[in-house]
Amino acid sequence: MAKQEGFIILTQDDDFTEMSLLNGFPPKVVHLAMGNHSTRDWLRIILANVHLCKLFGKNNEFGLLVIK
């Protein structure tokens, strides 16, 4: 469904990164590669990277964004 709808997957899971590297995109993947955090910390991290994620979503050259 993500592929057909043009969604971007936001995940901590390395499997999505591997799938993206093997299969290309869509769907695009944002990998939050920074271990476990509280929900509050995740919200802070995601909000701090919203602009970067928006630019990534508009870019047609890249299908994987890793945030560390």
N, C-alpha and C positions, 0 to 999 in steps of 0.2 A: 504494500500500500504506500509506503514512504516513497518508493521509486516512482510510482504512477502519479502521485499527488505533488511531487517535488518538495517533500518535507526534508528538513535537516534533522538528523539524529544527534542528540546530545547525550553522551554516555561516558561512563568510567570504564567500560568493558573493552579490553584489548581485542576481543573477537571482532568487533565492528571495525576497528582500525585495520586488522588483517584482511577482512572482507573488502574493505574499501581499496586497499592496496592491490589485492588480487583481481577484483572485479571492476574497479573504476567506479564512476558515479554516473547518474544518480543512484541511490540517494547520497547526499553529502553527509559527512560525519564530523562532528566536533567532539574530540576526545579530551575529556578532563583528566589528564594524566598526573594526578597529584595526591593519590591516596585517599583515605577516608576522612570525612569532615562532618561536622554537624549540619543540619539543615540550614541553620542561620549562616554558617560559614559558606555553604554552597551558594546560597542566595547572594551573598556579598561578592563571591568570586564571579558568578555569572553576570551580575549587574556591572561589575567592573570591566567586563569584557563584551558588553552588549554591542558597542560600536564596532569592535573587531569582528564579531559574529555577523553583524549586518553587512559589513564590507565583504566578508567571505561568502555570504549568501548571494550577493550580486555578482561575484566573480565567476566567470565561466571556465576558467583555466584549472582551478583547483577543486578537489573533492574531499580533501581531508585537512582539518585544522586541529593541531594538537596544542592545548593550553597546559603549560606546566607551572 
